[in-house]
């Protein structure tokens, strides 16, 4: 049994910053082929958990999942149950030397799987490899523009596409586009684009209403007060009634009034729903990957907290995770958003002062988005099992995709 490890993720985005899928990876070094196969197999099983249990094994949200896989794993039974169009295999040049393994890889490609070639020295890239892969992963180096431009120029005239990894800011993204690198992996989307830096953005009427209702829910206001606030925005009222009458609730009868909807839903679930609605309230401003990241953080923190804290604290953990990106989601300062909602001190400590156990759990969840060993260290401090982190991570990805698909 291979040593336990934490699965990390990085977003794969197209030229319009649309989420195309995720790169999954781990930090612990692997020194043998057998060790790599073992970890790749476990990651494949982990990815399998992102799919439904139905016979069709639907691809969640049309995304693709990439992970490092030696060609030897292509013969593994784990591939049989997953849709090829949802998989991307990251291979090295040495994985392509065996003729039988290349043949198996080409069969996977014909069925929809993408093959990504990772190579450290692009100058050593052999032309005969172009016909075997779909993408060549380029480790972007902003300070080596001229040398890289020559190699990219050659690749642009081939059948393969280029994927830039480790893109850290919007300036680097712009350079990638100039070089013809239309697919990127990075975390630049956490920061504001240059043209929005310093822009003073006002909340729209729906956002103002949502914040008022959320504050009233936190204050345990009477149902008639909540009902009156919700009536100020027909769009929110419609969404609440649509939500409560959806098949997911399976009530068997129709809810026609806001009062009845609030009574059936309850205050805590209502507040949770309002959090999600607030996060999705500015679709024109927010990228899909940023929204999914906020949703994943909230859900993952909630799942991890169930093993550490009380039920009340678990609900607050969800809020901390969702609101950790509230400033980016709304396009305003964090203090401006937080000031309009009545929140527990523990939540404020985590979001504004960056202290307390809530903040520690948030940092653990954020560490699953970073290519370093911070997650391992935080898991040890909090006493969280690595397997529990991986399970919560997978469930959070699936849950977030179900909301924005």
C-alpha positions as CSV (number, residue, x, y, z in Angstrom):
1,X,0.0,0.0,0.0
2,X,1.6,3.3,-1.0
3,X,2.1,6.0,1.5
4,X,-0.8,8.4,2.1
5,X,-0.6,11.7,0.3
6,X,-2.8,14.8,-0.4
7,X,-4.2,15.3,-3.9
8,X,-3.8,18.9,-5.1
9,X,-5.5,20.6,-7.9
10,X,-4.8,23.5,-10.3
11,X,-7.4,25.0,-12.7
12,X,-7.0,24.5,-16.5
13,X,-8.4,27.6,-18.4
14,X,-8.9,28.6,-22.0
15,X,-8.1,32.0,-23.6
16,X,-11.4,33.5,-22.2
17,X,-10.5,32.1,-18.7
18,X,-13.3,29.5,-19.0
19,X,-12.7,26.5,-16.7
20,X,-11.8,23.5,-18.9
21,X,-10.8,21.1,-16.1
22,X,-8.3,20.4,-13.4
23,X,-4.7,19.2,-13.1
24,X,-4.4,16.8,-10.2
25,X,-1.0,16.2,-8.6
26,X,0.7,15.3,-5.4
27,X,3.9,16.6,-3.7
28,X,5.6,13.6,-2.2
29,X,8.5,12.4,-4.5
30,X,8.2,9.1,-6.3
31,X,11.5,7.3,-7.0
32,X,10.4,4.2,-8.8
33,X,8.0,3.4,-11.7
34,X,6.1,1.1,-9.4
35,X,5.6,3.9,-6.9
36,X,4.4,6.2,-9.6
37,X,2.0,3.6,-11.0
38,X,0.6,3.1,-7.5
39,X,0.0,6.8,-6.8
40,X,-1.4,7.3,-10.3
41,X,-3.8,4.4,-9.8
42,X,-5.0,5.9,-6.5
43,X,-5.5,9.2,-8.1
44,X,-7.5,7.5,-10.9
45,X,-9.7,5.9,-8.2
46,X,-10.0,9.3,-6.6
47,X,-11.1,10.9,-9.9
48,X,-13.6,8.1,-10.4
49,X,-15.3,9.3,-7.2
50,X,-16.1,12.6,-9.0
51,X,-18.5,10.8,-11.3
52,X,-22.0,9.5,-10.7
53,X,-22.8,5.9,-9.9
54,X,-25.2,5.5,-12.8
55,X,-24.3,3.3,-15.7
56,X,-23.6,6.1,-18.0
57,X,-21.0,7.6,-15.7
58,X,-21.8,11.1,-16.7
59,X,-19.0,13.6,-17.1
60,X,-19.5,16.3,-14.5
61,X,-19.9,19.8,-16.1
62,X,-18.1,18.6,-19.2
63,X,-14.7,19.1,-17.5
64,X,-11.5,17.2,-18.1
65,X,-9.3,15.8,-15.4
66,X,-5.5,15.6,-16.0
67,X,-3.0,13.7,-13.9
68,X,0.5,12.3,-14.3
69,X,0.2,8.7,-15.6
70,X,3.0,6.4,-16.8
71,X,2.0,4.5,-19.9
72,X,2.0,1.2,-17.9
73,X,-1.2,2.4,-16.2
74,X,-3.0,2.4,-19.6
75,X,-3.5,-1.4,-19.2
76,X,-5.1,-0.9,-15.8
77,X,-8.8,-1.8,-15.3
78,X,-9.4,1.5,-13.6
79,X,-9.8,3.2,-17.0
80,X,-12.6,1.0,-18.1
81,X,-15.4,2.7,-16.1
82,X,-14.6,6.3,-16.9
83,X,-15.5,8.3,-20.0
84,X,-12.4,9.0,-22.0
85,X,-13.5,12.5,-22.8
86,X,-13.1,13.4,-19.1
87,X,-9.5,12.2,-18.9
88,X,-6.2,13.8,-19.7
89,X,-3.0,11.8,-19.2
90,X,0.3,13.6,-18.5
91,X,3.2,11.6,-19.9
92,X,7.0,12.0,-20.3
93,X,9.0,11.3,-23.5
94,X,10.3,8.0,-21.9
95,X,6.7,6.8,-21.6
96,X,6.4,6.9,-25.4
97,X,9.3,4.6,-26.2
98,X,7.4,1.3,-25.9
99,X,5.5,0.5,-29.1
100,X,2.8,-1.5,-27.4
101,X,2.2,1.2,-24.9
102,X,2.0,3.9,-27.6
103,X,-0.5,1.8,-29.4
104,X,-2.7,1.6,-26.3
105,X,-2.3,5.3,-25.8
106,X,-3.5,6.0,-29.4
107,X,-6.6,3.9,-28.8
108,X,-7.4,6.0,-25.8
109,X,-6.9,9.1,-27.9
110,X,-9.4,7.9,-30.5
111,X,-11.9,7.3,-27.7
112,X,-11.6,10.9,-26.6
113,X,-8.8,10.9,-24.0
114,X,-6.2,13.7,-24.2
115,X,-2.5,13.0,-24.0
116,X,-0.3,15.8,-22.6
117,X,3.5,15.6,-23.1
118,X,5.5,17.1,-20.3
119,X,9.1,17.9,-21.4
120,X,11.7,20.0,-19.5
121,X,13.8,21.0,-22.6
122,X,11.5,22.0,-25.5
123,X,14.6,22.3,-27.7
124,X,15.0,18.5,-27.4
125,X,11.4,17.8,-28.5
126,X,11.4,15.3,-31.3
127,X,9.1,15.9,-34.2
128,X,8.0,12.2,-34.3
129,X,6.3,12.8,-30.9
130,X,3.9,15.3,-32.4
131,X,1.6,12.7,-33.8
132,X,1.4,10.8,-30.5
133,X,0.1,13.7,-28.3
134,X,-2.5,16.4,-28.2
135,X,-0.8,18.9,-26.0
136,X,2.7,19.8,-25.1
137,X,3.0,21.2,-21.5
138,X,5.2,24.3,-21.4
139,X,6.6,25.5,-18.1
140,X,6.1,29.2,-18.6
141,X,9.1,31.3,-17.8
142,X,8.3,35.1,-18.0
143,X,12.0,36.1,-17.9
144,X,12.9,33.9,-20.9
145,X,10.6,35.4,-23.4
146,X,12.9,35.5,-26.5
147,X,14.2,32.0,-26.2
148,X,10.8,30.5,-25.6
149,X,9.2,32.5,-28.4
150,X,11.4,30.7,-31.0
151,X,10.4,27.3,-29.8
152,X,6.7,28.3,-29.5
153,X,6.9,29.6,-33.1
154,X,7.9,26.2,-34.3
155,X,5.2,24.4,-32.3
156,X,2.5,26.7,-33.6
157,X,3.1,25.2,-37.1
158,X,2.5,21.6,-35.9
159,X,-0.6,19.6,-35.1
160,X,-0.1,19.9,-31.3
161,X,-1.4,22.6,-29.0
162,X,0.6,24.2,-26.2
163,X,-0.4,24.4,-22.5
164,X,1.4,26.8,-20.2
165,X,1.8,25.8,-16.6
166,X,2.5,27.9,-13.5
167,X,1.0,31.1,-14.9
168,X,1.0,33.3,-11.8
169,X,-0.5,36.7,-12.8
170,X,-2.3,38.6,-15.5
171,X,0.8,40.0,-17.1
172,X,2.1,36.4,-17.6
173,X,-1.2,35.4,-19.0
174,X,-1.0,38.2,-21.6
175,X,2.5,37.1,-22.6
176,X,1.2,33.5,-23.0
177,X,-1.5,34.7,-25.4
178,X,1.1,36.6,-27.4
179,X,3.2,33.4,-27.6
180,X,0.2,31.4,-28.8
181,X,-0.4,29.6,-25.6
182,X,-4.1,29.6,-25.4
183,X,-4.5,26.9,-22.6
184,X,-3.0,27.7,-19.2
185,X,-2.7,26.3,-15.7
186,X,-2.3,28.8,-12.9
187,X,-3.8,30.8,-10.2
188,X,-3.7,34.3,-11.7
189,X,-7.5,34.5,-11.4
190,X,-7.3,35.1,-7.6
191,X,-6.3,38.7,-8.3
192,X,-8.1,41.4,-10.1
193,X,-7.3,42.0,-13.8
194,X,-5.2,45.2,-14.4
195,X,-8.1,47.1,-15.9
196,X,-10.2,46.5,-12.7
197,X,-7.5,47.4,-10.1
198,X,-8.6,50.5,-8.2
199,X,-12.1,50.5,-9.8
200,X,-14.8,51.5,-7.3
201,X,-17.7,49.1,-7.8
202,X,-21.1,49.5,-6.3
203,X,-23.3,46.6,-5.3
204,X,-26.3,45.9,-7.6
205,X,-29.8,46.0,-6.1
206,X,-30.1,42.2,-5.8
207,X,-26.9,42.0,-3.9
208,X,-28.0,44.7,-1.5
209,X,-31.3,42.8,-0.9
210,X,-29.4,39.5,-0.4
211,X,-27.1,41.1,2.2
212,X,-30.1,42.6,4.0
213,X,-31.9,39.2,4.1
214,X,-28.8,37.4,5.2
215,X,-28.3,39.9,8.0
216,X,-32.0,39.5,9.1
217,X,-31.6,35.7,9.1
218,X,-28.5,35.9,11.2
219,X,-30.5,38.1,13.6
220,X,-33.3,35.5,13.8
221,X,-35.8,38.0,12.5
222,X,-39.4,37.0,12.3
223,X,-40.6,35.2,9.1
224,X,-42.8,38.2,8.1
225,X,-39.7,40.4,8.2
226,X,-37.8,38.0,5.9
227,X,-40.8,37.7,3.7
228,X,-41.1,41.5,3.3
229,X,-37.4,41.8,2.5
230,X,-37.5,39.1,-0.2
231,X,-40.5,40.7,-1.8
232,X,-38.3,43.7,-2.7
233,X,-36.6,41.5,-5.4
234,X,-38.8,39.5,-7.7
235,X,-35.8,37.6,-9.1
236,X,-34.7,36.3,-5.6
237,X,-38.2,35.4,-4.7
238,X,-38.7,33.4,-7.9
239,X,-35.3,31.6,-7.4
240,X,-36.3,30.7,-3.8
241,X,-39.7,29.2,-4.9
242,X,-38.0,27.4,-7.8
243,X,-35.4,26.0,-5.4
244,X,-37.8,24.8,-2.8
245,X,-40.0,23.2,-5.5
246,X,-37.2,21.5,-7.3
247,X,-37.0,17.7,-7.6
248,X,-34.1,17.7,-5.1
249,X,-36.5,18.4,-2.2
250,X,-39.1,15.8,-3.3
251,X,-41.8,17.5,-1.3
252,X,-44.7,16.0,-3.4
253,X,-46.6,19.3,-3.3
254,X,-46.1,22.8,-4.5
255,X,-44.9,25.7,-2.3
256,X,-46.5,28.9,-3.5
257,X,-45.7,31.5,-0.9
258,X,-42.4,32.9,0.4
259,X,-43.6,32.4,4.0
260,X,-44.2,28.7,3.4
261,X,-40.8,28.4,1.6
262,X,-39.0,29.9,4.6
263,X,-40.8,27.6,7.0
264,X,-40.1,24.5,5.0
265,X,-36.4,25.4,4.4
266,X,-35.4,26.6,7.9
267,X,-33.1,29.5,8.8
268,X,-29.7,27.7,8.5
269,X,-30.4,26.1,5.1
270,X,-31.9,29.4,4.0
271,X,-28.7,31.3,5.0
272,X,-26.6,28.7,3.2
273,X,-28.7,29.1,0.0
274,X,-28.4,32.9,0.3
275,X,-24.6,32.6,0.5
276,X,-24.5,30.6,-2.7
277,X,-26.9,33.0,-4.4
278,X,-24.8,36.0,-3.4
279,X,-21.7,34.3,-4.7
280,X,-23.4,33.8,-8.1
281,X,-25.1,37.2,-8.2
282,X,-22.6,38.8,-10.7
283,X,-22.1,36.3,-13.5
284,X,-20.7,39.0,-15.8
285,X,-17.9,39.9,-13.4
286,X,-16.9,36.6,-12.0
287,X,-15.1,33.8,-13.8
288,X,-16.5,30.3,-13.5
289,X,-13.3,29.0,-11.9
290,X,-13.4,31.7,-9.1
291,X,-17.0,30.8,-8.3
292,X,-16.3,27.1,-8.2
293,X,-13.3,27.7,-6.0
294,X,-15.4,29.6,-3.5
295,X,-18.0,26.9,-3.5
296,X,-15.4,24.2,-3.1
297,X,-13.8,26.0,-0.2
298,X,-17.1,26.3,1.6
299,X,-18.1,22.7,1.1
300,X,-14.7,21.2,1.8
301,X,-14.3,23.2,5.1
302,X,-17.8,22.0,6.1
303,X,-16.9,18.4,5.5
304,X,-13.6,18.6,7.3
305,X,-15.1,20.5,10.2
306,X,-17.7,17.7,10.8
307,X,-14.8,15.7,12.2
308,X,-13.4,18.5,14.3
309,X,-16.1,20.9,15.5
310,X,-19.7,21.3,16.6
311,X,-22.6,21.5,14.1
312,X,-22.9,25.2,14.6
313,X,-19.2,25.7,13.9
314,X,-19.5,23.5,10.8
315,X,-22.1,25.9,9.4
316,X,-19.8,28.8,10.1
317,X,-17.0,27.0,8.4
318,X,-19.0,26.9,5.2
319,X,-19.5,30.6,5.4
320,X,-15.8,31.3,5.9
321,X,-14.9,29.2,2.9
322,X,-17.5,30.8,0.7
323,X,-16.7,34.3,1.9
324,X,-12.9,33.9,1.6
325,X,-13.3,35.1,-2.0
326,X,-16.3,37.4,-1.4
327,X,-14.3,40.5,-2.3
328,X,-13.4,39.1,-5.7
329,X,-16.8,37.6,-6.3
330,X,-18.6,41.0,-5.6
331,X,-15.8,43.2,-6.9
332,X,-15.6,45.2,-3.7
333,X,-13.4,45.4,-0.6
334,X,-13.8,42.6,1.9
335,X,-14.6,45.0,4.7
336,X,-17.3,46.6,2.6
337,X,-19.0,43.3,2.1
338,X,-18.5,42.0,5.6
339,X,-19.7,45.3,7.3
340,X,-23.2,44.7,5.9
341,X,-23.7,41.2,7.4
342,X,-24.0,40.2,11.0
343,X,-21.4,37.5,11.4
344,X,-20.0,35.6,14.4
345,X,-16.7,36.8,15.9
346,X,-15.0,33.5,14.9
347,X,-16.0,34.1,11.3
348,X,-14.7,37.7,11.4
349,X,-11.5,36.6,13.0
350,X,-10.9,34.1,10.2
351,X,-11.8,36.5,7.3
352,X,-10.4,39.8,8.6
353,X,-7.8,39.1,11.3
354,X,-6.7,35.7,9.9
355,X,-6.7,34.0,13.3
356,X,-8.5,31.2,15.1
357,X,-9.2,27.6,14.2
358,X,-11.6,28.6,11.3
359,X,-8.7,30.3,9.7
360,X,-6.5,27.3,10.1
361,X,-9.1,25.1,8.4
362,X,-9.3,27.7,5.6
363,X,-5.6,27.6,5.1
364,X,-5.6,23.8,4.9
365,X,-8.3,24.0,2.2
366,X,-6.4,26.7,0.3
367,X,-3.2,24.7,0.5
368,X,-4.9,22.0,-1.6
369,X,-4.7,24.6,-4.4
370,X,-1.0,25.2,-4.0
371,X,2.1,23.2,-5.2
372,X,3.9,23.1,-1.9
373,X,3.9,21.0,1.3
374,X,1.8,23.5,3.4
375,X,-1.2,21.1,3.4
376,X,0.8,18.3,5.0
377,X,2.0,20.6,7.7
378,X,-1.5,22.0,8.4
379,X,-3.1,18.6,8.4
380,X,-0.6,17.5,11.1
381,X,-1.3,20.5,13.2
382,X,-5.1,20.1,13.0
383,X,-4.9,16.4,13.4
384,X,-6.8,15.7,10.2
385,X,-6.1,12.4,8.3
386,X,-4.9,12.8,4.8
387,X,-7.5,10.4,3.5
388,X,-10.2,12.5,5.0
389,X,-8.8,15.6,3.2
390,X,-8.8,13.8,-0.1
391,X,-12.4,12.5,0.4
392,X,-13.6,16.0,1.3
393,X,-11.8,17.5,-1.6
394,X,-13.4,15.1,-4.1
395,X,-16.9,15.6,-2.7
396,X,-16.5,19.4,-2.7
397,X,-15.5,19.4,-6.4
398,X,-18.5,17.3,-7.3
399,X,-20.9,19.5,-5.2
400,X,-19.6,22.7,-6.7
401,X,-20.0,21.4,-10.3
402,X,-23.5,20.4,-9.6
403,X,-24.4,24.0,-8.7
404,X,-22.8,25.7,-11.7
405,X,-23.2,23.1,-14.4
